[in-house]
Amino acid sequence: MKKLLLTALLSTLSAASAATLVFGGNGEPVSLESGNITDGISILVQRQIYDTLVDFKPGSTDLAPGLATSWKANANNTAWTFTLRKGVRFHDGTPMNADAIVFNLGRWWDKSHPYGFRDQGRTFEIMGELLGGYKGDATAVIKNIVKVNDTTVRIDLNKPSSVLPNVLAAGYFGIASPAAIKKEGAKYGTPASKPVGTGPFIFQSWRTGDRVTLLPNKLYWGDKAKVDQLVIRNIKDASQRLNELKAGTIDFANDLTPDSLKSVQGDKNLVAVKRPSFNVGFVSMNNRNQYLKNEKVRQAIAMAINKKAIVDAFWNGLGVSNASFVPPVMNWANSPKVPADYKFDPAAAKKMLADAGYPNGFSIDLWYMPVSRPYFPTPKPIAEAIAADLSAIGVKVNLKTEDWAKYLEDRNKEPGFDMYMIGWTGDYGDPDNFYGAYYGANASDDINWNPANVETLLQQGRAAATQDAKAKVYAQLHEITYNAAYRIPMVHSNPLAAARSYVKGWVPSPLGSEPFNTITVTGKK
């Protein structure tokens, strides 16, 4: 009898574990090459395949050990030493050690690295944006990357940084197998390659336009995956993601439209999940444009957009509008001298346009992304609302879009977009991650505006060791960027996600993505 019971129990456990977990993604990854991405869906997939040097506690922006078990700065924050986890191997069986860490960091940072493949289009732009530049750049944070011994790496800096471990915990910077990169060459990270990390899931296939399929890493050093397969599907349309959730063809999904909340709550088979607000959606204006280089024009546009009405109309109570570039949880970094929001005043905006020399307005392009994002869940209707507001002051808006990967690339290519919608979900819990990602050297090519005082303040913010010291710096940045009006914050949203009721163990991160190794689907039919 005991033997029969044991057999039945084992059979039940096997059935529970032998399940496929299906996630409804809001688009296709741009790349599965770590360090060479800026978009959220690429980060989400890479979070499954790779580990980062430092990690975050589940559901938090607080740091936790990753491939490094500990890290320590010198007295003035100009050198950080990382002690590595022992015995970890990449999916291809090669060891994760100091050589592997130096290889990964080096190819992102050093433009002459033999495996950086920059001659074949690699840019690793996020390294420049978050860490001030690349090897040899006057603005670069990193000075040198040193192997101390097999389990210790030291990163020497050109200037003090209190946030380096936070930056390296960001989902862009997964540690890949050097052997795999050398083997695959410049095709590494494309659908034709096999990305290799140390993470909880192992890459199996990437069917372009459809799905990425992953298998559990049975030798994972951390919590092992609870399912026998993970499928991340490419479902660009938010309404389709909701319909598939209801039908049970996917198990969970991000970035549903805010107006889906009632539908989710009304379905007994679904559970609504609201991620904490840790993002900003904004409109950027390009200084290369003959009209937008005029400060009065930019300020007139800012006054002409009825931000509150747009947020009320499209976010269904899951978003707030203000004049801050950082999310509400970081309001300590805002300046009391900056108004709560840009004033909505079409009459004053029209007069300001006339004062700028354009009494009859002008024509301009506004680009919107082709995929839903946490900060802009329905980009096209939102763009149409912005265009309608601007038409009221005589600005004729031509709406444009293109493939998401091309959109991200073309915004930084001269001459760039006139105006475009974009946003940012924080990678770590410091204002530097918001301001540093879109202002300063290597982060402002799209708007062609990088005054010296902004760069100086960014560096001071990174060096500041206490919140009070940081607050004084970022208050000044807030004032400068608000008055310049090159980037107009539209919204900070609470992204809506949902799951089938049997999905357990999912701990959504405020950062927008997390590994799925803790999830179970017991009871899935």
ZAMARGU-4260 file (C-alpha; in steps of 0.2 Angstrom, whole numbers, plus 5000, padded with zeros to 4 digits):
<rodrens>
0) 5000/5000/5000 | 5014/5012/5005 | 5023/5008/4988 | 5007/5012/4979 | 5005/5028/4988
5) 5023/5033/4985 | 5021/5029/4966 | 5005/5040/4965 | 5014/5054/4974 | 5029/5053/4963
10) 5017/5053/4948 | 5008/5068/4954 | 5024/5078/4957 | 5030/5073/4940 | 5014/5079/4932
15) 5015/5095/4942 | 5033/5099/4937 | 5031/5093/4919 | 5022/5108/4914 | 5025/5122/4901
20) 5025/5140/4908 | 5019/5152/4894 | 5022/5171/4895 | 5014/5184/4884 | 5027/5196/4879
25) 5023/5213/4872 | 5035/5211/4857 | 5050/5202/4851 | 5067/5204/4859 | 5079/5215/4849
30) 5094/5205/4854 | 5099/5191/4866 | 5116/5198/4868 | 5119/5205/4885 | 5126/5223/4886
35) 5119/5226/4868 | 5101/5230/4873 | 5090/5245/4879 | 5072/5238/4878 | 5062/5229/4891
40) 5057/5213/4882 | 5075/5209/4878 | 5079/5212/4897 | 5065/5201/4902 | 5071/5186/4891
45) 5089/5189/4896 | 5084/5189/4914 | 5080/5170/4912 | 5096/5166/4903 | 5109/5176/4912
50) 5114/5181/4929 | 5121/5198/4933 | 5136/5201/4944 | 5125/5209/4958 | 5106/5205/4959
55) 5090/5213/4967 | 5080/5206/4981 | 5063/5199/4974 | 5050/5213/4971 | 5063/5226/4977
60) 5076/5238/4971 | 5087/5233/4986 | 5103/5224/4981 | 5107/5206/4984 | 5121/5194/4979
65) 5121/5188/4961 | 5137/5180/4953 | 5146/5191/4966 | 5143/5186/4984 | 5150/5202/4991
70) 5157/5219/4985 | 5166/5233/4993 | 5172/5250/4989 | 5188/5259/4994 | 5187/5274/5005
75) 5182/5287/4991 | 5172/5275/4980 | 5185/5275/4966 | 5187/5256/4966 | 5175/5242/4969
80) 5180/5224/4973 | 5169/5210/4969 | 5171/5193/4976 | 5163/5179/4965 | 5152/5164/4969
85) 5163/5148/4967 | 5158/5133/4957 | 5146/5141/4945 | 5147/5136/4927 | 5139/5142/4911
90) 5126/5132/4902 | 5140/5126/4890 | 5150/5119/4905 | 5163/5132/4905 | 5168/5140/4922
95) 5161/5157/4928 | 5176/5165/4935 | 5186/5182/4935 | 5192/5179/4917 | 5173/5178/4911
100) 5168/5194/4921 | 5183/5204/4914 | 5179/5197/4896 | 5161/5203/4897 | 5164/5220/4905
105) 5179/5223/4893 | 5169/5220/4877 | 5155/5232/4883 | 5168/5245/4889 | 5183/5244/4877
110) 5179/5249/4859 | 5195/5240/4853 | 5190/5223/4861 | 5193/5209/4849 | 5176/5202/4853
115) 5166/5218/4853 | 5161/5216/4835 | 5159/5235/4834 | 5164/5234/4815 | 5148/5224/4813
120) 5136/5236/4821 | 5138/5233/4840 | 5137/5249/4850 | 5134/5243/4868 | 5126/5260/4870
125) 5119/5256/4887 | 5136/5255/4894 | 5140/5273/4888 | 5123/5279/4894 | 5124/5272/4912
130) 5143/5273/4915 | 5147/5289/4906 | 5156/5282/4891 | 5169/5270/4885 | 5188/5266/4888
135) 5198/5282/4885 | 5183/5294/4885 | 5185/5309/4896 | 5168/5306/4904 | 5169/5287/4907
140) 5166/5281/4924 | 5177/5265/4922 | 5196/5267/4922 | 5201/5249/4922 | 5194/5231/4925
145) 5206/5220/4934 | 5207/5202/4938 | 5214/5200/4956 | 5213/5181/4956 | 5201/5168/4950
150) 5187/5173/4961 | 5190/5192/4963 | 5188/5207/4951 | 5192/5225/4954 | 5184/5239/4944
155) 5194/5255/4945 | 5185/5272/4942 | 5190/5288/4935 | 5178/5297/4947 | 5169/5292/4963
160) 5153/5282/4960 | 5142/5276/4975 | 5130/5267/4962 | 5142/5255/4952 | 5135/5239/4960
165) 5117/5245/4957 | 5121/5249/4938 | 5129/5231/4936 | 5114/5223/4943 | 5103/5230/4929
170) 5096/5218/4917 | 5106/5224/4903 | 5122/5217/4910 | 5120/5198/4911 | 5136/5188/4911
175) 5138/5177/4895 | 5150/5163/4891 | 5166/5169/4883 | 5167/5153/4874 | 5150/5154/4867
180) 5154/5172/4861 | 5170/5167/4853 | 5162/5152/4845 | 5147/5161/4838 | 5156/5177/4833
185) 5146/5192/4827 | 5130/5182/4826 | 5129/5180/4845 | 5113/5185/4852 | 5103/5184/4835
190) 5090/5171/4831 | 5103/5161/4822 | 5114/5159/4838 | 5113/5151/4855 | 5115/5163/4869
195) 5124/5155/4884 | 5123/5161/4902 | 5123/5154/4920 | 5104/5158/4923 | 5090/5147/4928
200) 5084/5144/4910 | 5094/5137/4895 | 5091/5144/4878 | 5083/5131/4866 | 5076/5141/4851
205) 5070/5158/4845 | 5057/5157/4832 | 5057/5175/4824 | 5041/5184/4826 | 5033/5170/4837
210) 5042/5164/4852 | 5058/5161/4862 | 5058/5143/4871 | 5069/5140/4886 | 5073/5124/4896
215) 5076/5123/4915 | 5095/5124/4920 | 5095/5108/4931 | 5112/5113/4938 | 5107/5131/4943
220) 5116/5138/4958 | 5101/5146/4965 | 5082/5142/4965 | 5079/5129/4951 | 5065/5132/4939
225) 5049/5123/4944 | 5043/5120/4926 | 5050/5109/4912 | 5049/5123/4899 | 5047/5141/4898
230) 5039/5149/4882 | 5040/5168/4880 | 5028/5172/4866 | 5028/5188/4855 | 5011/5195/4856
235) 5012/5214/4852 | 4994/5218/4854 | 4988/5220/4872 | 4970/5215/4868 | 4976/5199/4860
240) 4987/5196/4876 | 4971/5198/4887 | 4961/5187/4875 | 4974/5173/4876 | 4975/5175/4895
245) 4956/5172/4896 | 4957/5158/4884 | 4971/5150/4894 | 4983/5149/4879 | 4995/5159/4889
250) 4998/5159/4908 | 5003/5177/4912 | 5007/5193/4904 | 5013/5211/4906 | 5008/5227/4900
255) 4989/5225/4898 | 4980/5241/4894 | 4973/5250/4909 | 4955/5249/4903 | 4957/5230/4904
260) 4957/5231/4924 | 4939/5228/4926 | 4939/5214/4913 | 4953/5205/4923 | 4945/5208/4939
265) 4928/5201/4933 | 4936/5184/4927 | 4937/5171/4941 | 4951/5163/4932 | 4962/5178/4932
270) 4972/5188/4945 | 4976/5206/4942 | 4994/5211/4946 | 4999/5230/4947 | 5017/5233/4947
275) 5024/5247/4958 | 5026/5263/4948 | 5044/5265/4944 | 5044/5272/4926 | 5042/5288/4916
280) 5034/5290/4899 | 5039/5306/4890 | 5040/5316/4874 | 5057/5321/4867 | 5061/5335/4856
285) 5076/5337/4845 | 5087/5352/4845 | 5092/5349/4827 | 5075/5353/4821 | 5073/5371/4815
290) 5058/5375/4826 | 5062/5365/4842 | 5079/5373/4844 | 5069/5388/4850 | 5066/5387/4869
295) 5049/5396/4867 | 5043/5384/4855 | 5047/5369/4866 | 5039/5378/4881 | 5024/5382/4870
300) 5022/5363/4866 | 5024/5358/4884 | 5009/5370/4888 | 4998/5365/4874 | 4998/5346/4879
305) 4983/5342/4891 | 4993/5329/4900 | 4981/5327/4914 | 4966/5324/4902 | 4977/5312/4892
310) 4982/5302/4908 | 4964/5302/4914 | 4958/5295/4897 | 4971/5282/4894 | 4977/5275/4910
315) 4961/5272/4920 | 4968/5277/4936 | 4984/5268/4934 | 4995/5283/4931 | 4999/5300/4937
320) 5006/5315/4928 | 5018/5328/4935 | 5034/5338/4930 | 5046/5325/4937 | 5057/5314/4927
325) 5059/5302/4942 | 5045/5291/4948 | 5035/5296/4964 | 5044/5285/4975 | 5059/5296/4972
330) 5051/5313/4975 | 5064/5317/4987 | 5075/5321/4972 | 5063/5334/4965 | 5065/5353/4967
335) 5053/5363/4977 | 5056/5377/4964 | 5048/5367/4950 | 5029/5367/4948 | 5019/5351/4951
340) 5016/5350/4932 | 5018/5360/4916 | 5004/5372/4915 | 4990/5368/4902 | 4986/5384/4894
345) 4983/5383/4875 | 4980/5402/4873 | 4997/5406/4881 | 5005/5393/4871 | 4998/5400/4855
350) 5005/5418/4860 | 5022/5410/4864 | 5023/5402/4847 | 5019/5419/4839 | 5032/5428/4850
355) 5044/5415/4844 | 5040/5420/4826 | 5027/5407/4821 | 5010/5415/4822 | 5004/5402/4809
360) 5012/5387/4817 | 5022/5374/4808 | 5022/5356/4803 | 5032/5343/4813 | 5034/5324/4814
365) 5029/5315/4830 | 5035/5297/4831 | 5026/5284/4842 | 5032/5266/4846 | 5024/5252/4837
370) 5023/5241/4853 | 5014/5244/4870 | 5026/5248/4884 | 5023/5249/4903 | 5023/5268/4902
375) 5013/5270/4885 | 5001/5255/4884 | 4992/5262/4869 | 5005/5272/4860 | 4995/5277/4844
380) 4979/5284/4852 | 4990/5293/4865 | 5000/5301/4850 | 4984/5305/4842 | 4978/5315/4857
385) 4995/5324/4858 | 4993/5329/4840 | 4975/5335/4843 | 4981/5346/4857 | 4995/5353/4846
390) 4984/5357/4832 | 4974/5368/4843 | 4989/5380/4843 | 4993/5379/4825 | 5006/5365/4825
395) 5002/5352/4812 | 5008/5335/4818 | 5013/5321/4806 | 5011/5304/4815 | 5025/5291/4811
400) 5031/5274/4817 | 5042/5260/4812 | 5048/5243/4818 | 5053/5243/4836 | 5071/5239/4834
405) 5073/5251/4820 | 5064/5264/4830 | 5076/5263/4845 | 5091/5264/4832 | 5085/5278/4821
410) 5081/5290/4836 | 5100/5291/4839 | 5105/5293/4820 | 5106/5310/4813 | 5095/5319/4810
415) 5085/5309/4822 | 5066/5311/4825 | 5058/5328/4827 | 5048/5323/4842 | 5045/5306/4848
420) 5037/5296/4862 | 5049/5285/4873 | 5050/5280/4891 | 5060/5272/4904 | 5058/5259/4918
425) 5071/5261/4931 | 5085/5248/4932 | 5090/5252/4950 | 5084/5263/4964 | 5093/5279/4961
430) 5089/5295/4952 | 5105/5293/4942 | 5097/5279/4932 | 5083/5291/4926 | 5093/5307/4923
435) 5109/5297/4917 | 5100/5287/4905 | 5093/5302/4895 | 5104/5317/4899 | 5123/5319/4898
440) 5137/5312/4887 | 5132/5296/4877 | 5113/5298/4883 | 5107/5314/4874 | 5111/5311/4855
445) 5093/5310/4851 | 5090/5328/4857 | 5107/5335/4853 | 5108/5344/4870 | 5121/5341/4883
450) 5127/5357/4892 | 5142/5356/4903 | 5132/5360/4919 | 5121/5345/4916 | 5136/5333/4914
455) 5144/5340/4930 | 5129/5338/4940 | 5127/5320/4934 | 5144/5316/4940 | 5141/5324/4957
460) 5125/5314/4959 | 5135/5298/4955 | 5148/5303/4968 | 5136/5308/4982 | 5136/5295/4996
465) 5120/5300/5005 | 5102/5304/5000 | 5103/5322/5007 | 5119/5325/4996 | 5110/5317/4981
470) 5094/5327/4984 | 5104/5344/4982 | 5111/5339/4966 | 5096/5331/4958 | 5085/5346/4963
475) 5097/5357/4952 | 5095/5344/4938 | 5076/5345/4939 | 5076/5364/4938 | 5088/5364/4923
480) 5079/5350/4913 | 5061/5357/4917 | 5066/5374/4910 | 5075/5367/4895 | 5059/5357/4891
485) 5068/5345/4879 | 5060/5330/4887 | 5042/5332/4893 | 5037/5319/4907 | 5019/5313/4902
490) 5016/5299/4915 | 5022/5288/4929 | 5011/5272/4927 | 5007/5257/4937 | 5009/5244/4924
495) 4995/5231/4923 | 4999/5213/4922 | 4988/5197/4925 | 4990/5179/4928 | 4979/5163/4927
500) 4974/5159/4945 | 4985/5143/4946 | 5001/5154/4943 | 5010/5155/4960 | 5026/5161/4966
505) 5027/5176/4953 | 5035/5191/4962 | 5034/5206/4950 | 5049/5218/4951 | 5046/5237/4951
510) 5060/5236/4938 | 5049/5228/4925 | 5056/5211/4923 | 5062/5196/4934 | 5067/5178/4933
515) 5053/5166/4932 | 5062/5152/4941 | 5051/5154/4956 | 5034/5151/4947 | 5024/5135/4948
520) 5008/5131/4938 | 5001/5117/4949 | 4983/5114/4943 | 4986/5119/4925 | 4976/5109/4913
</rodrens>
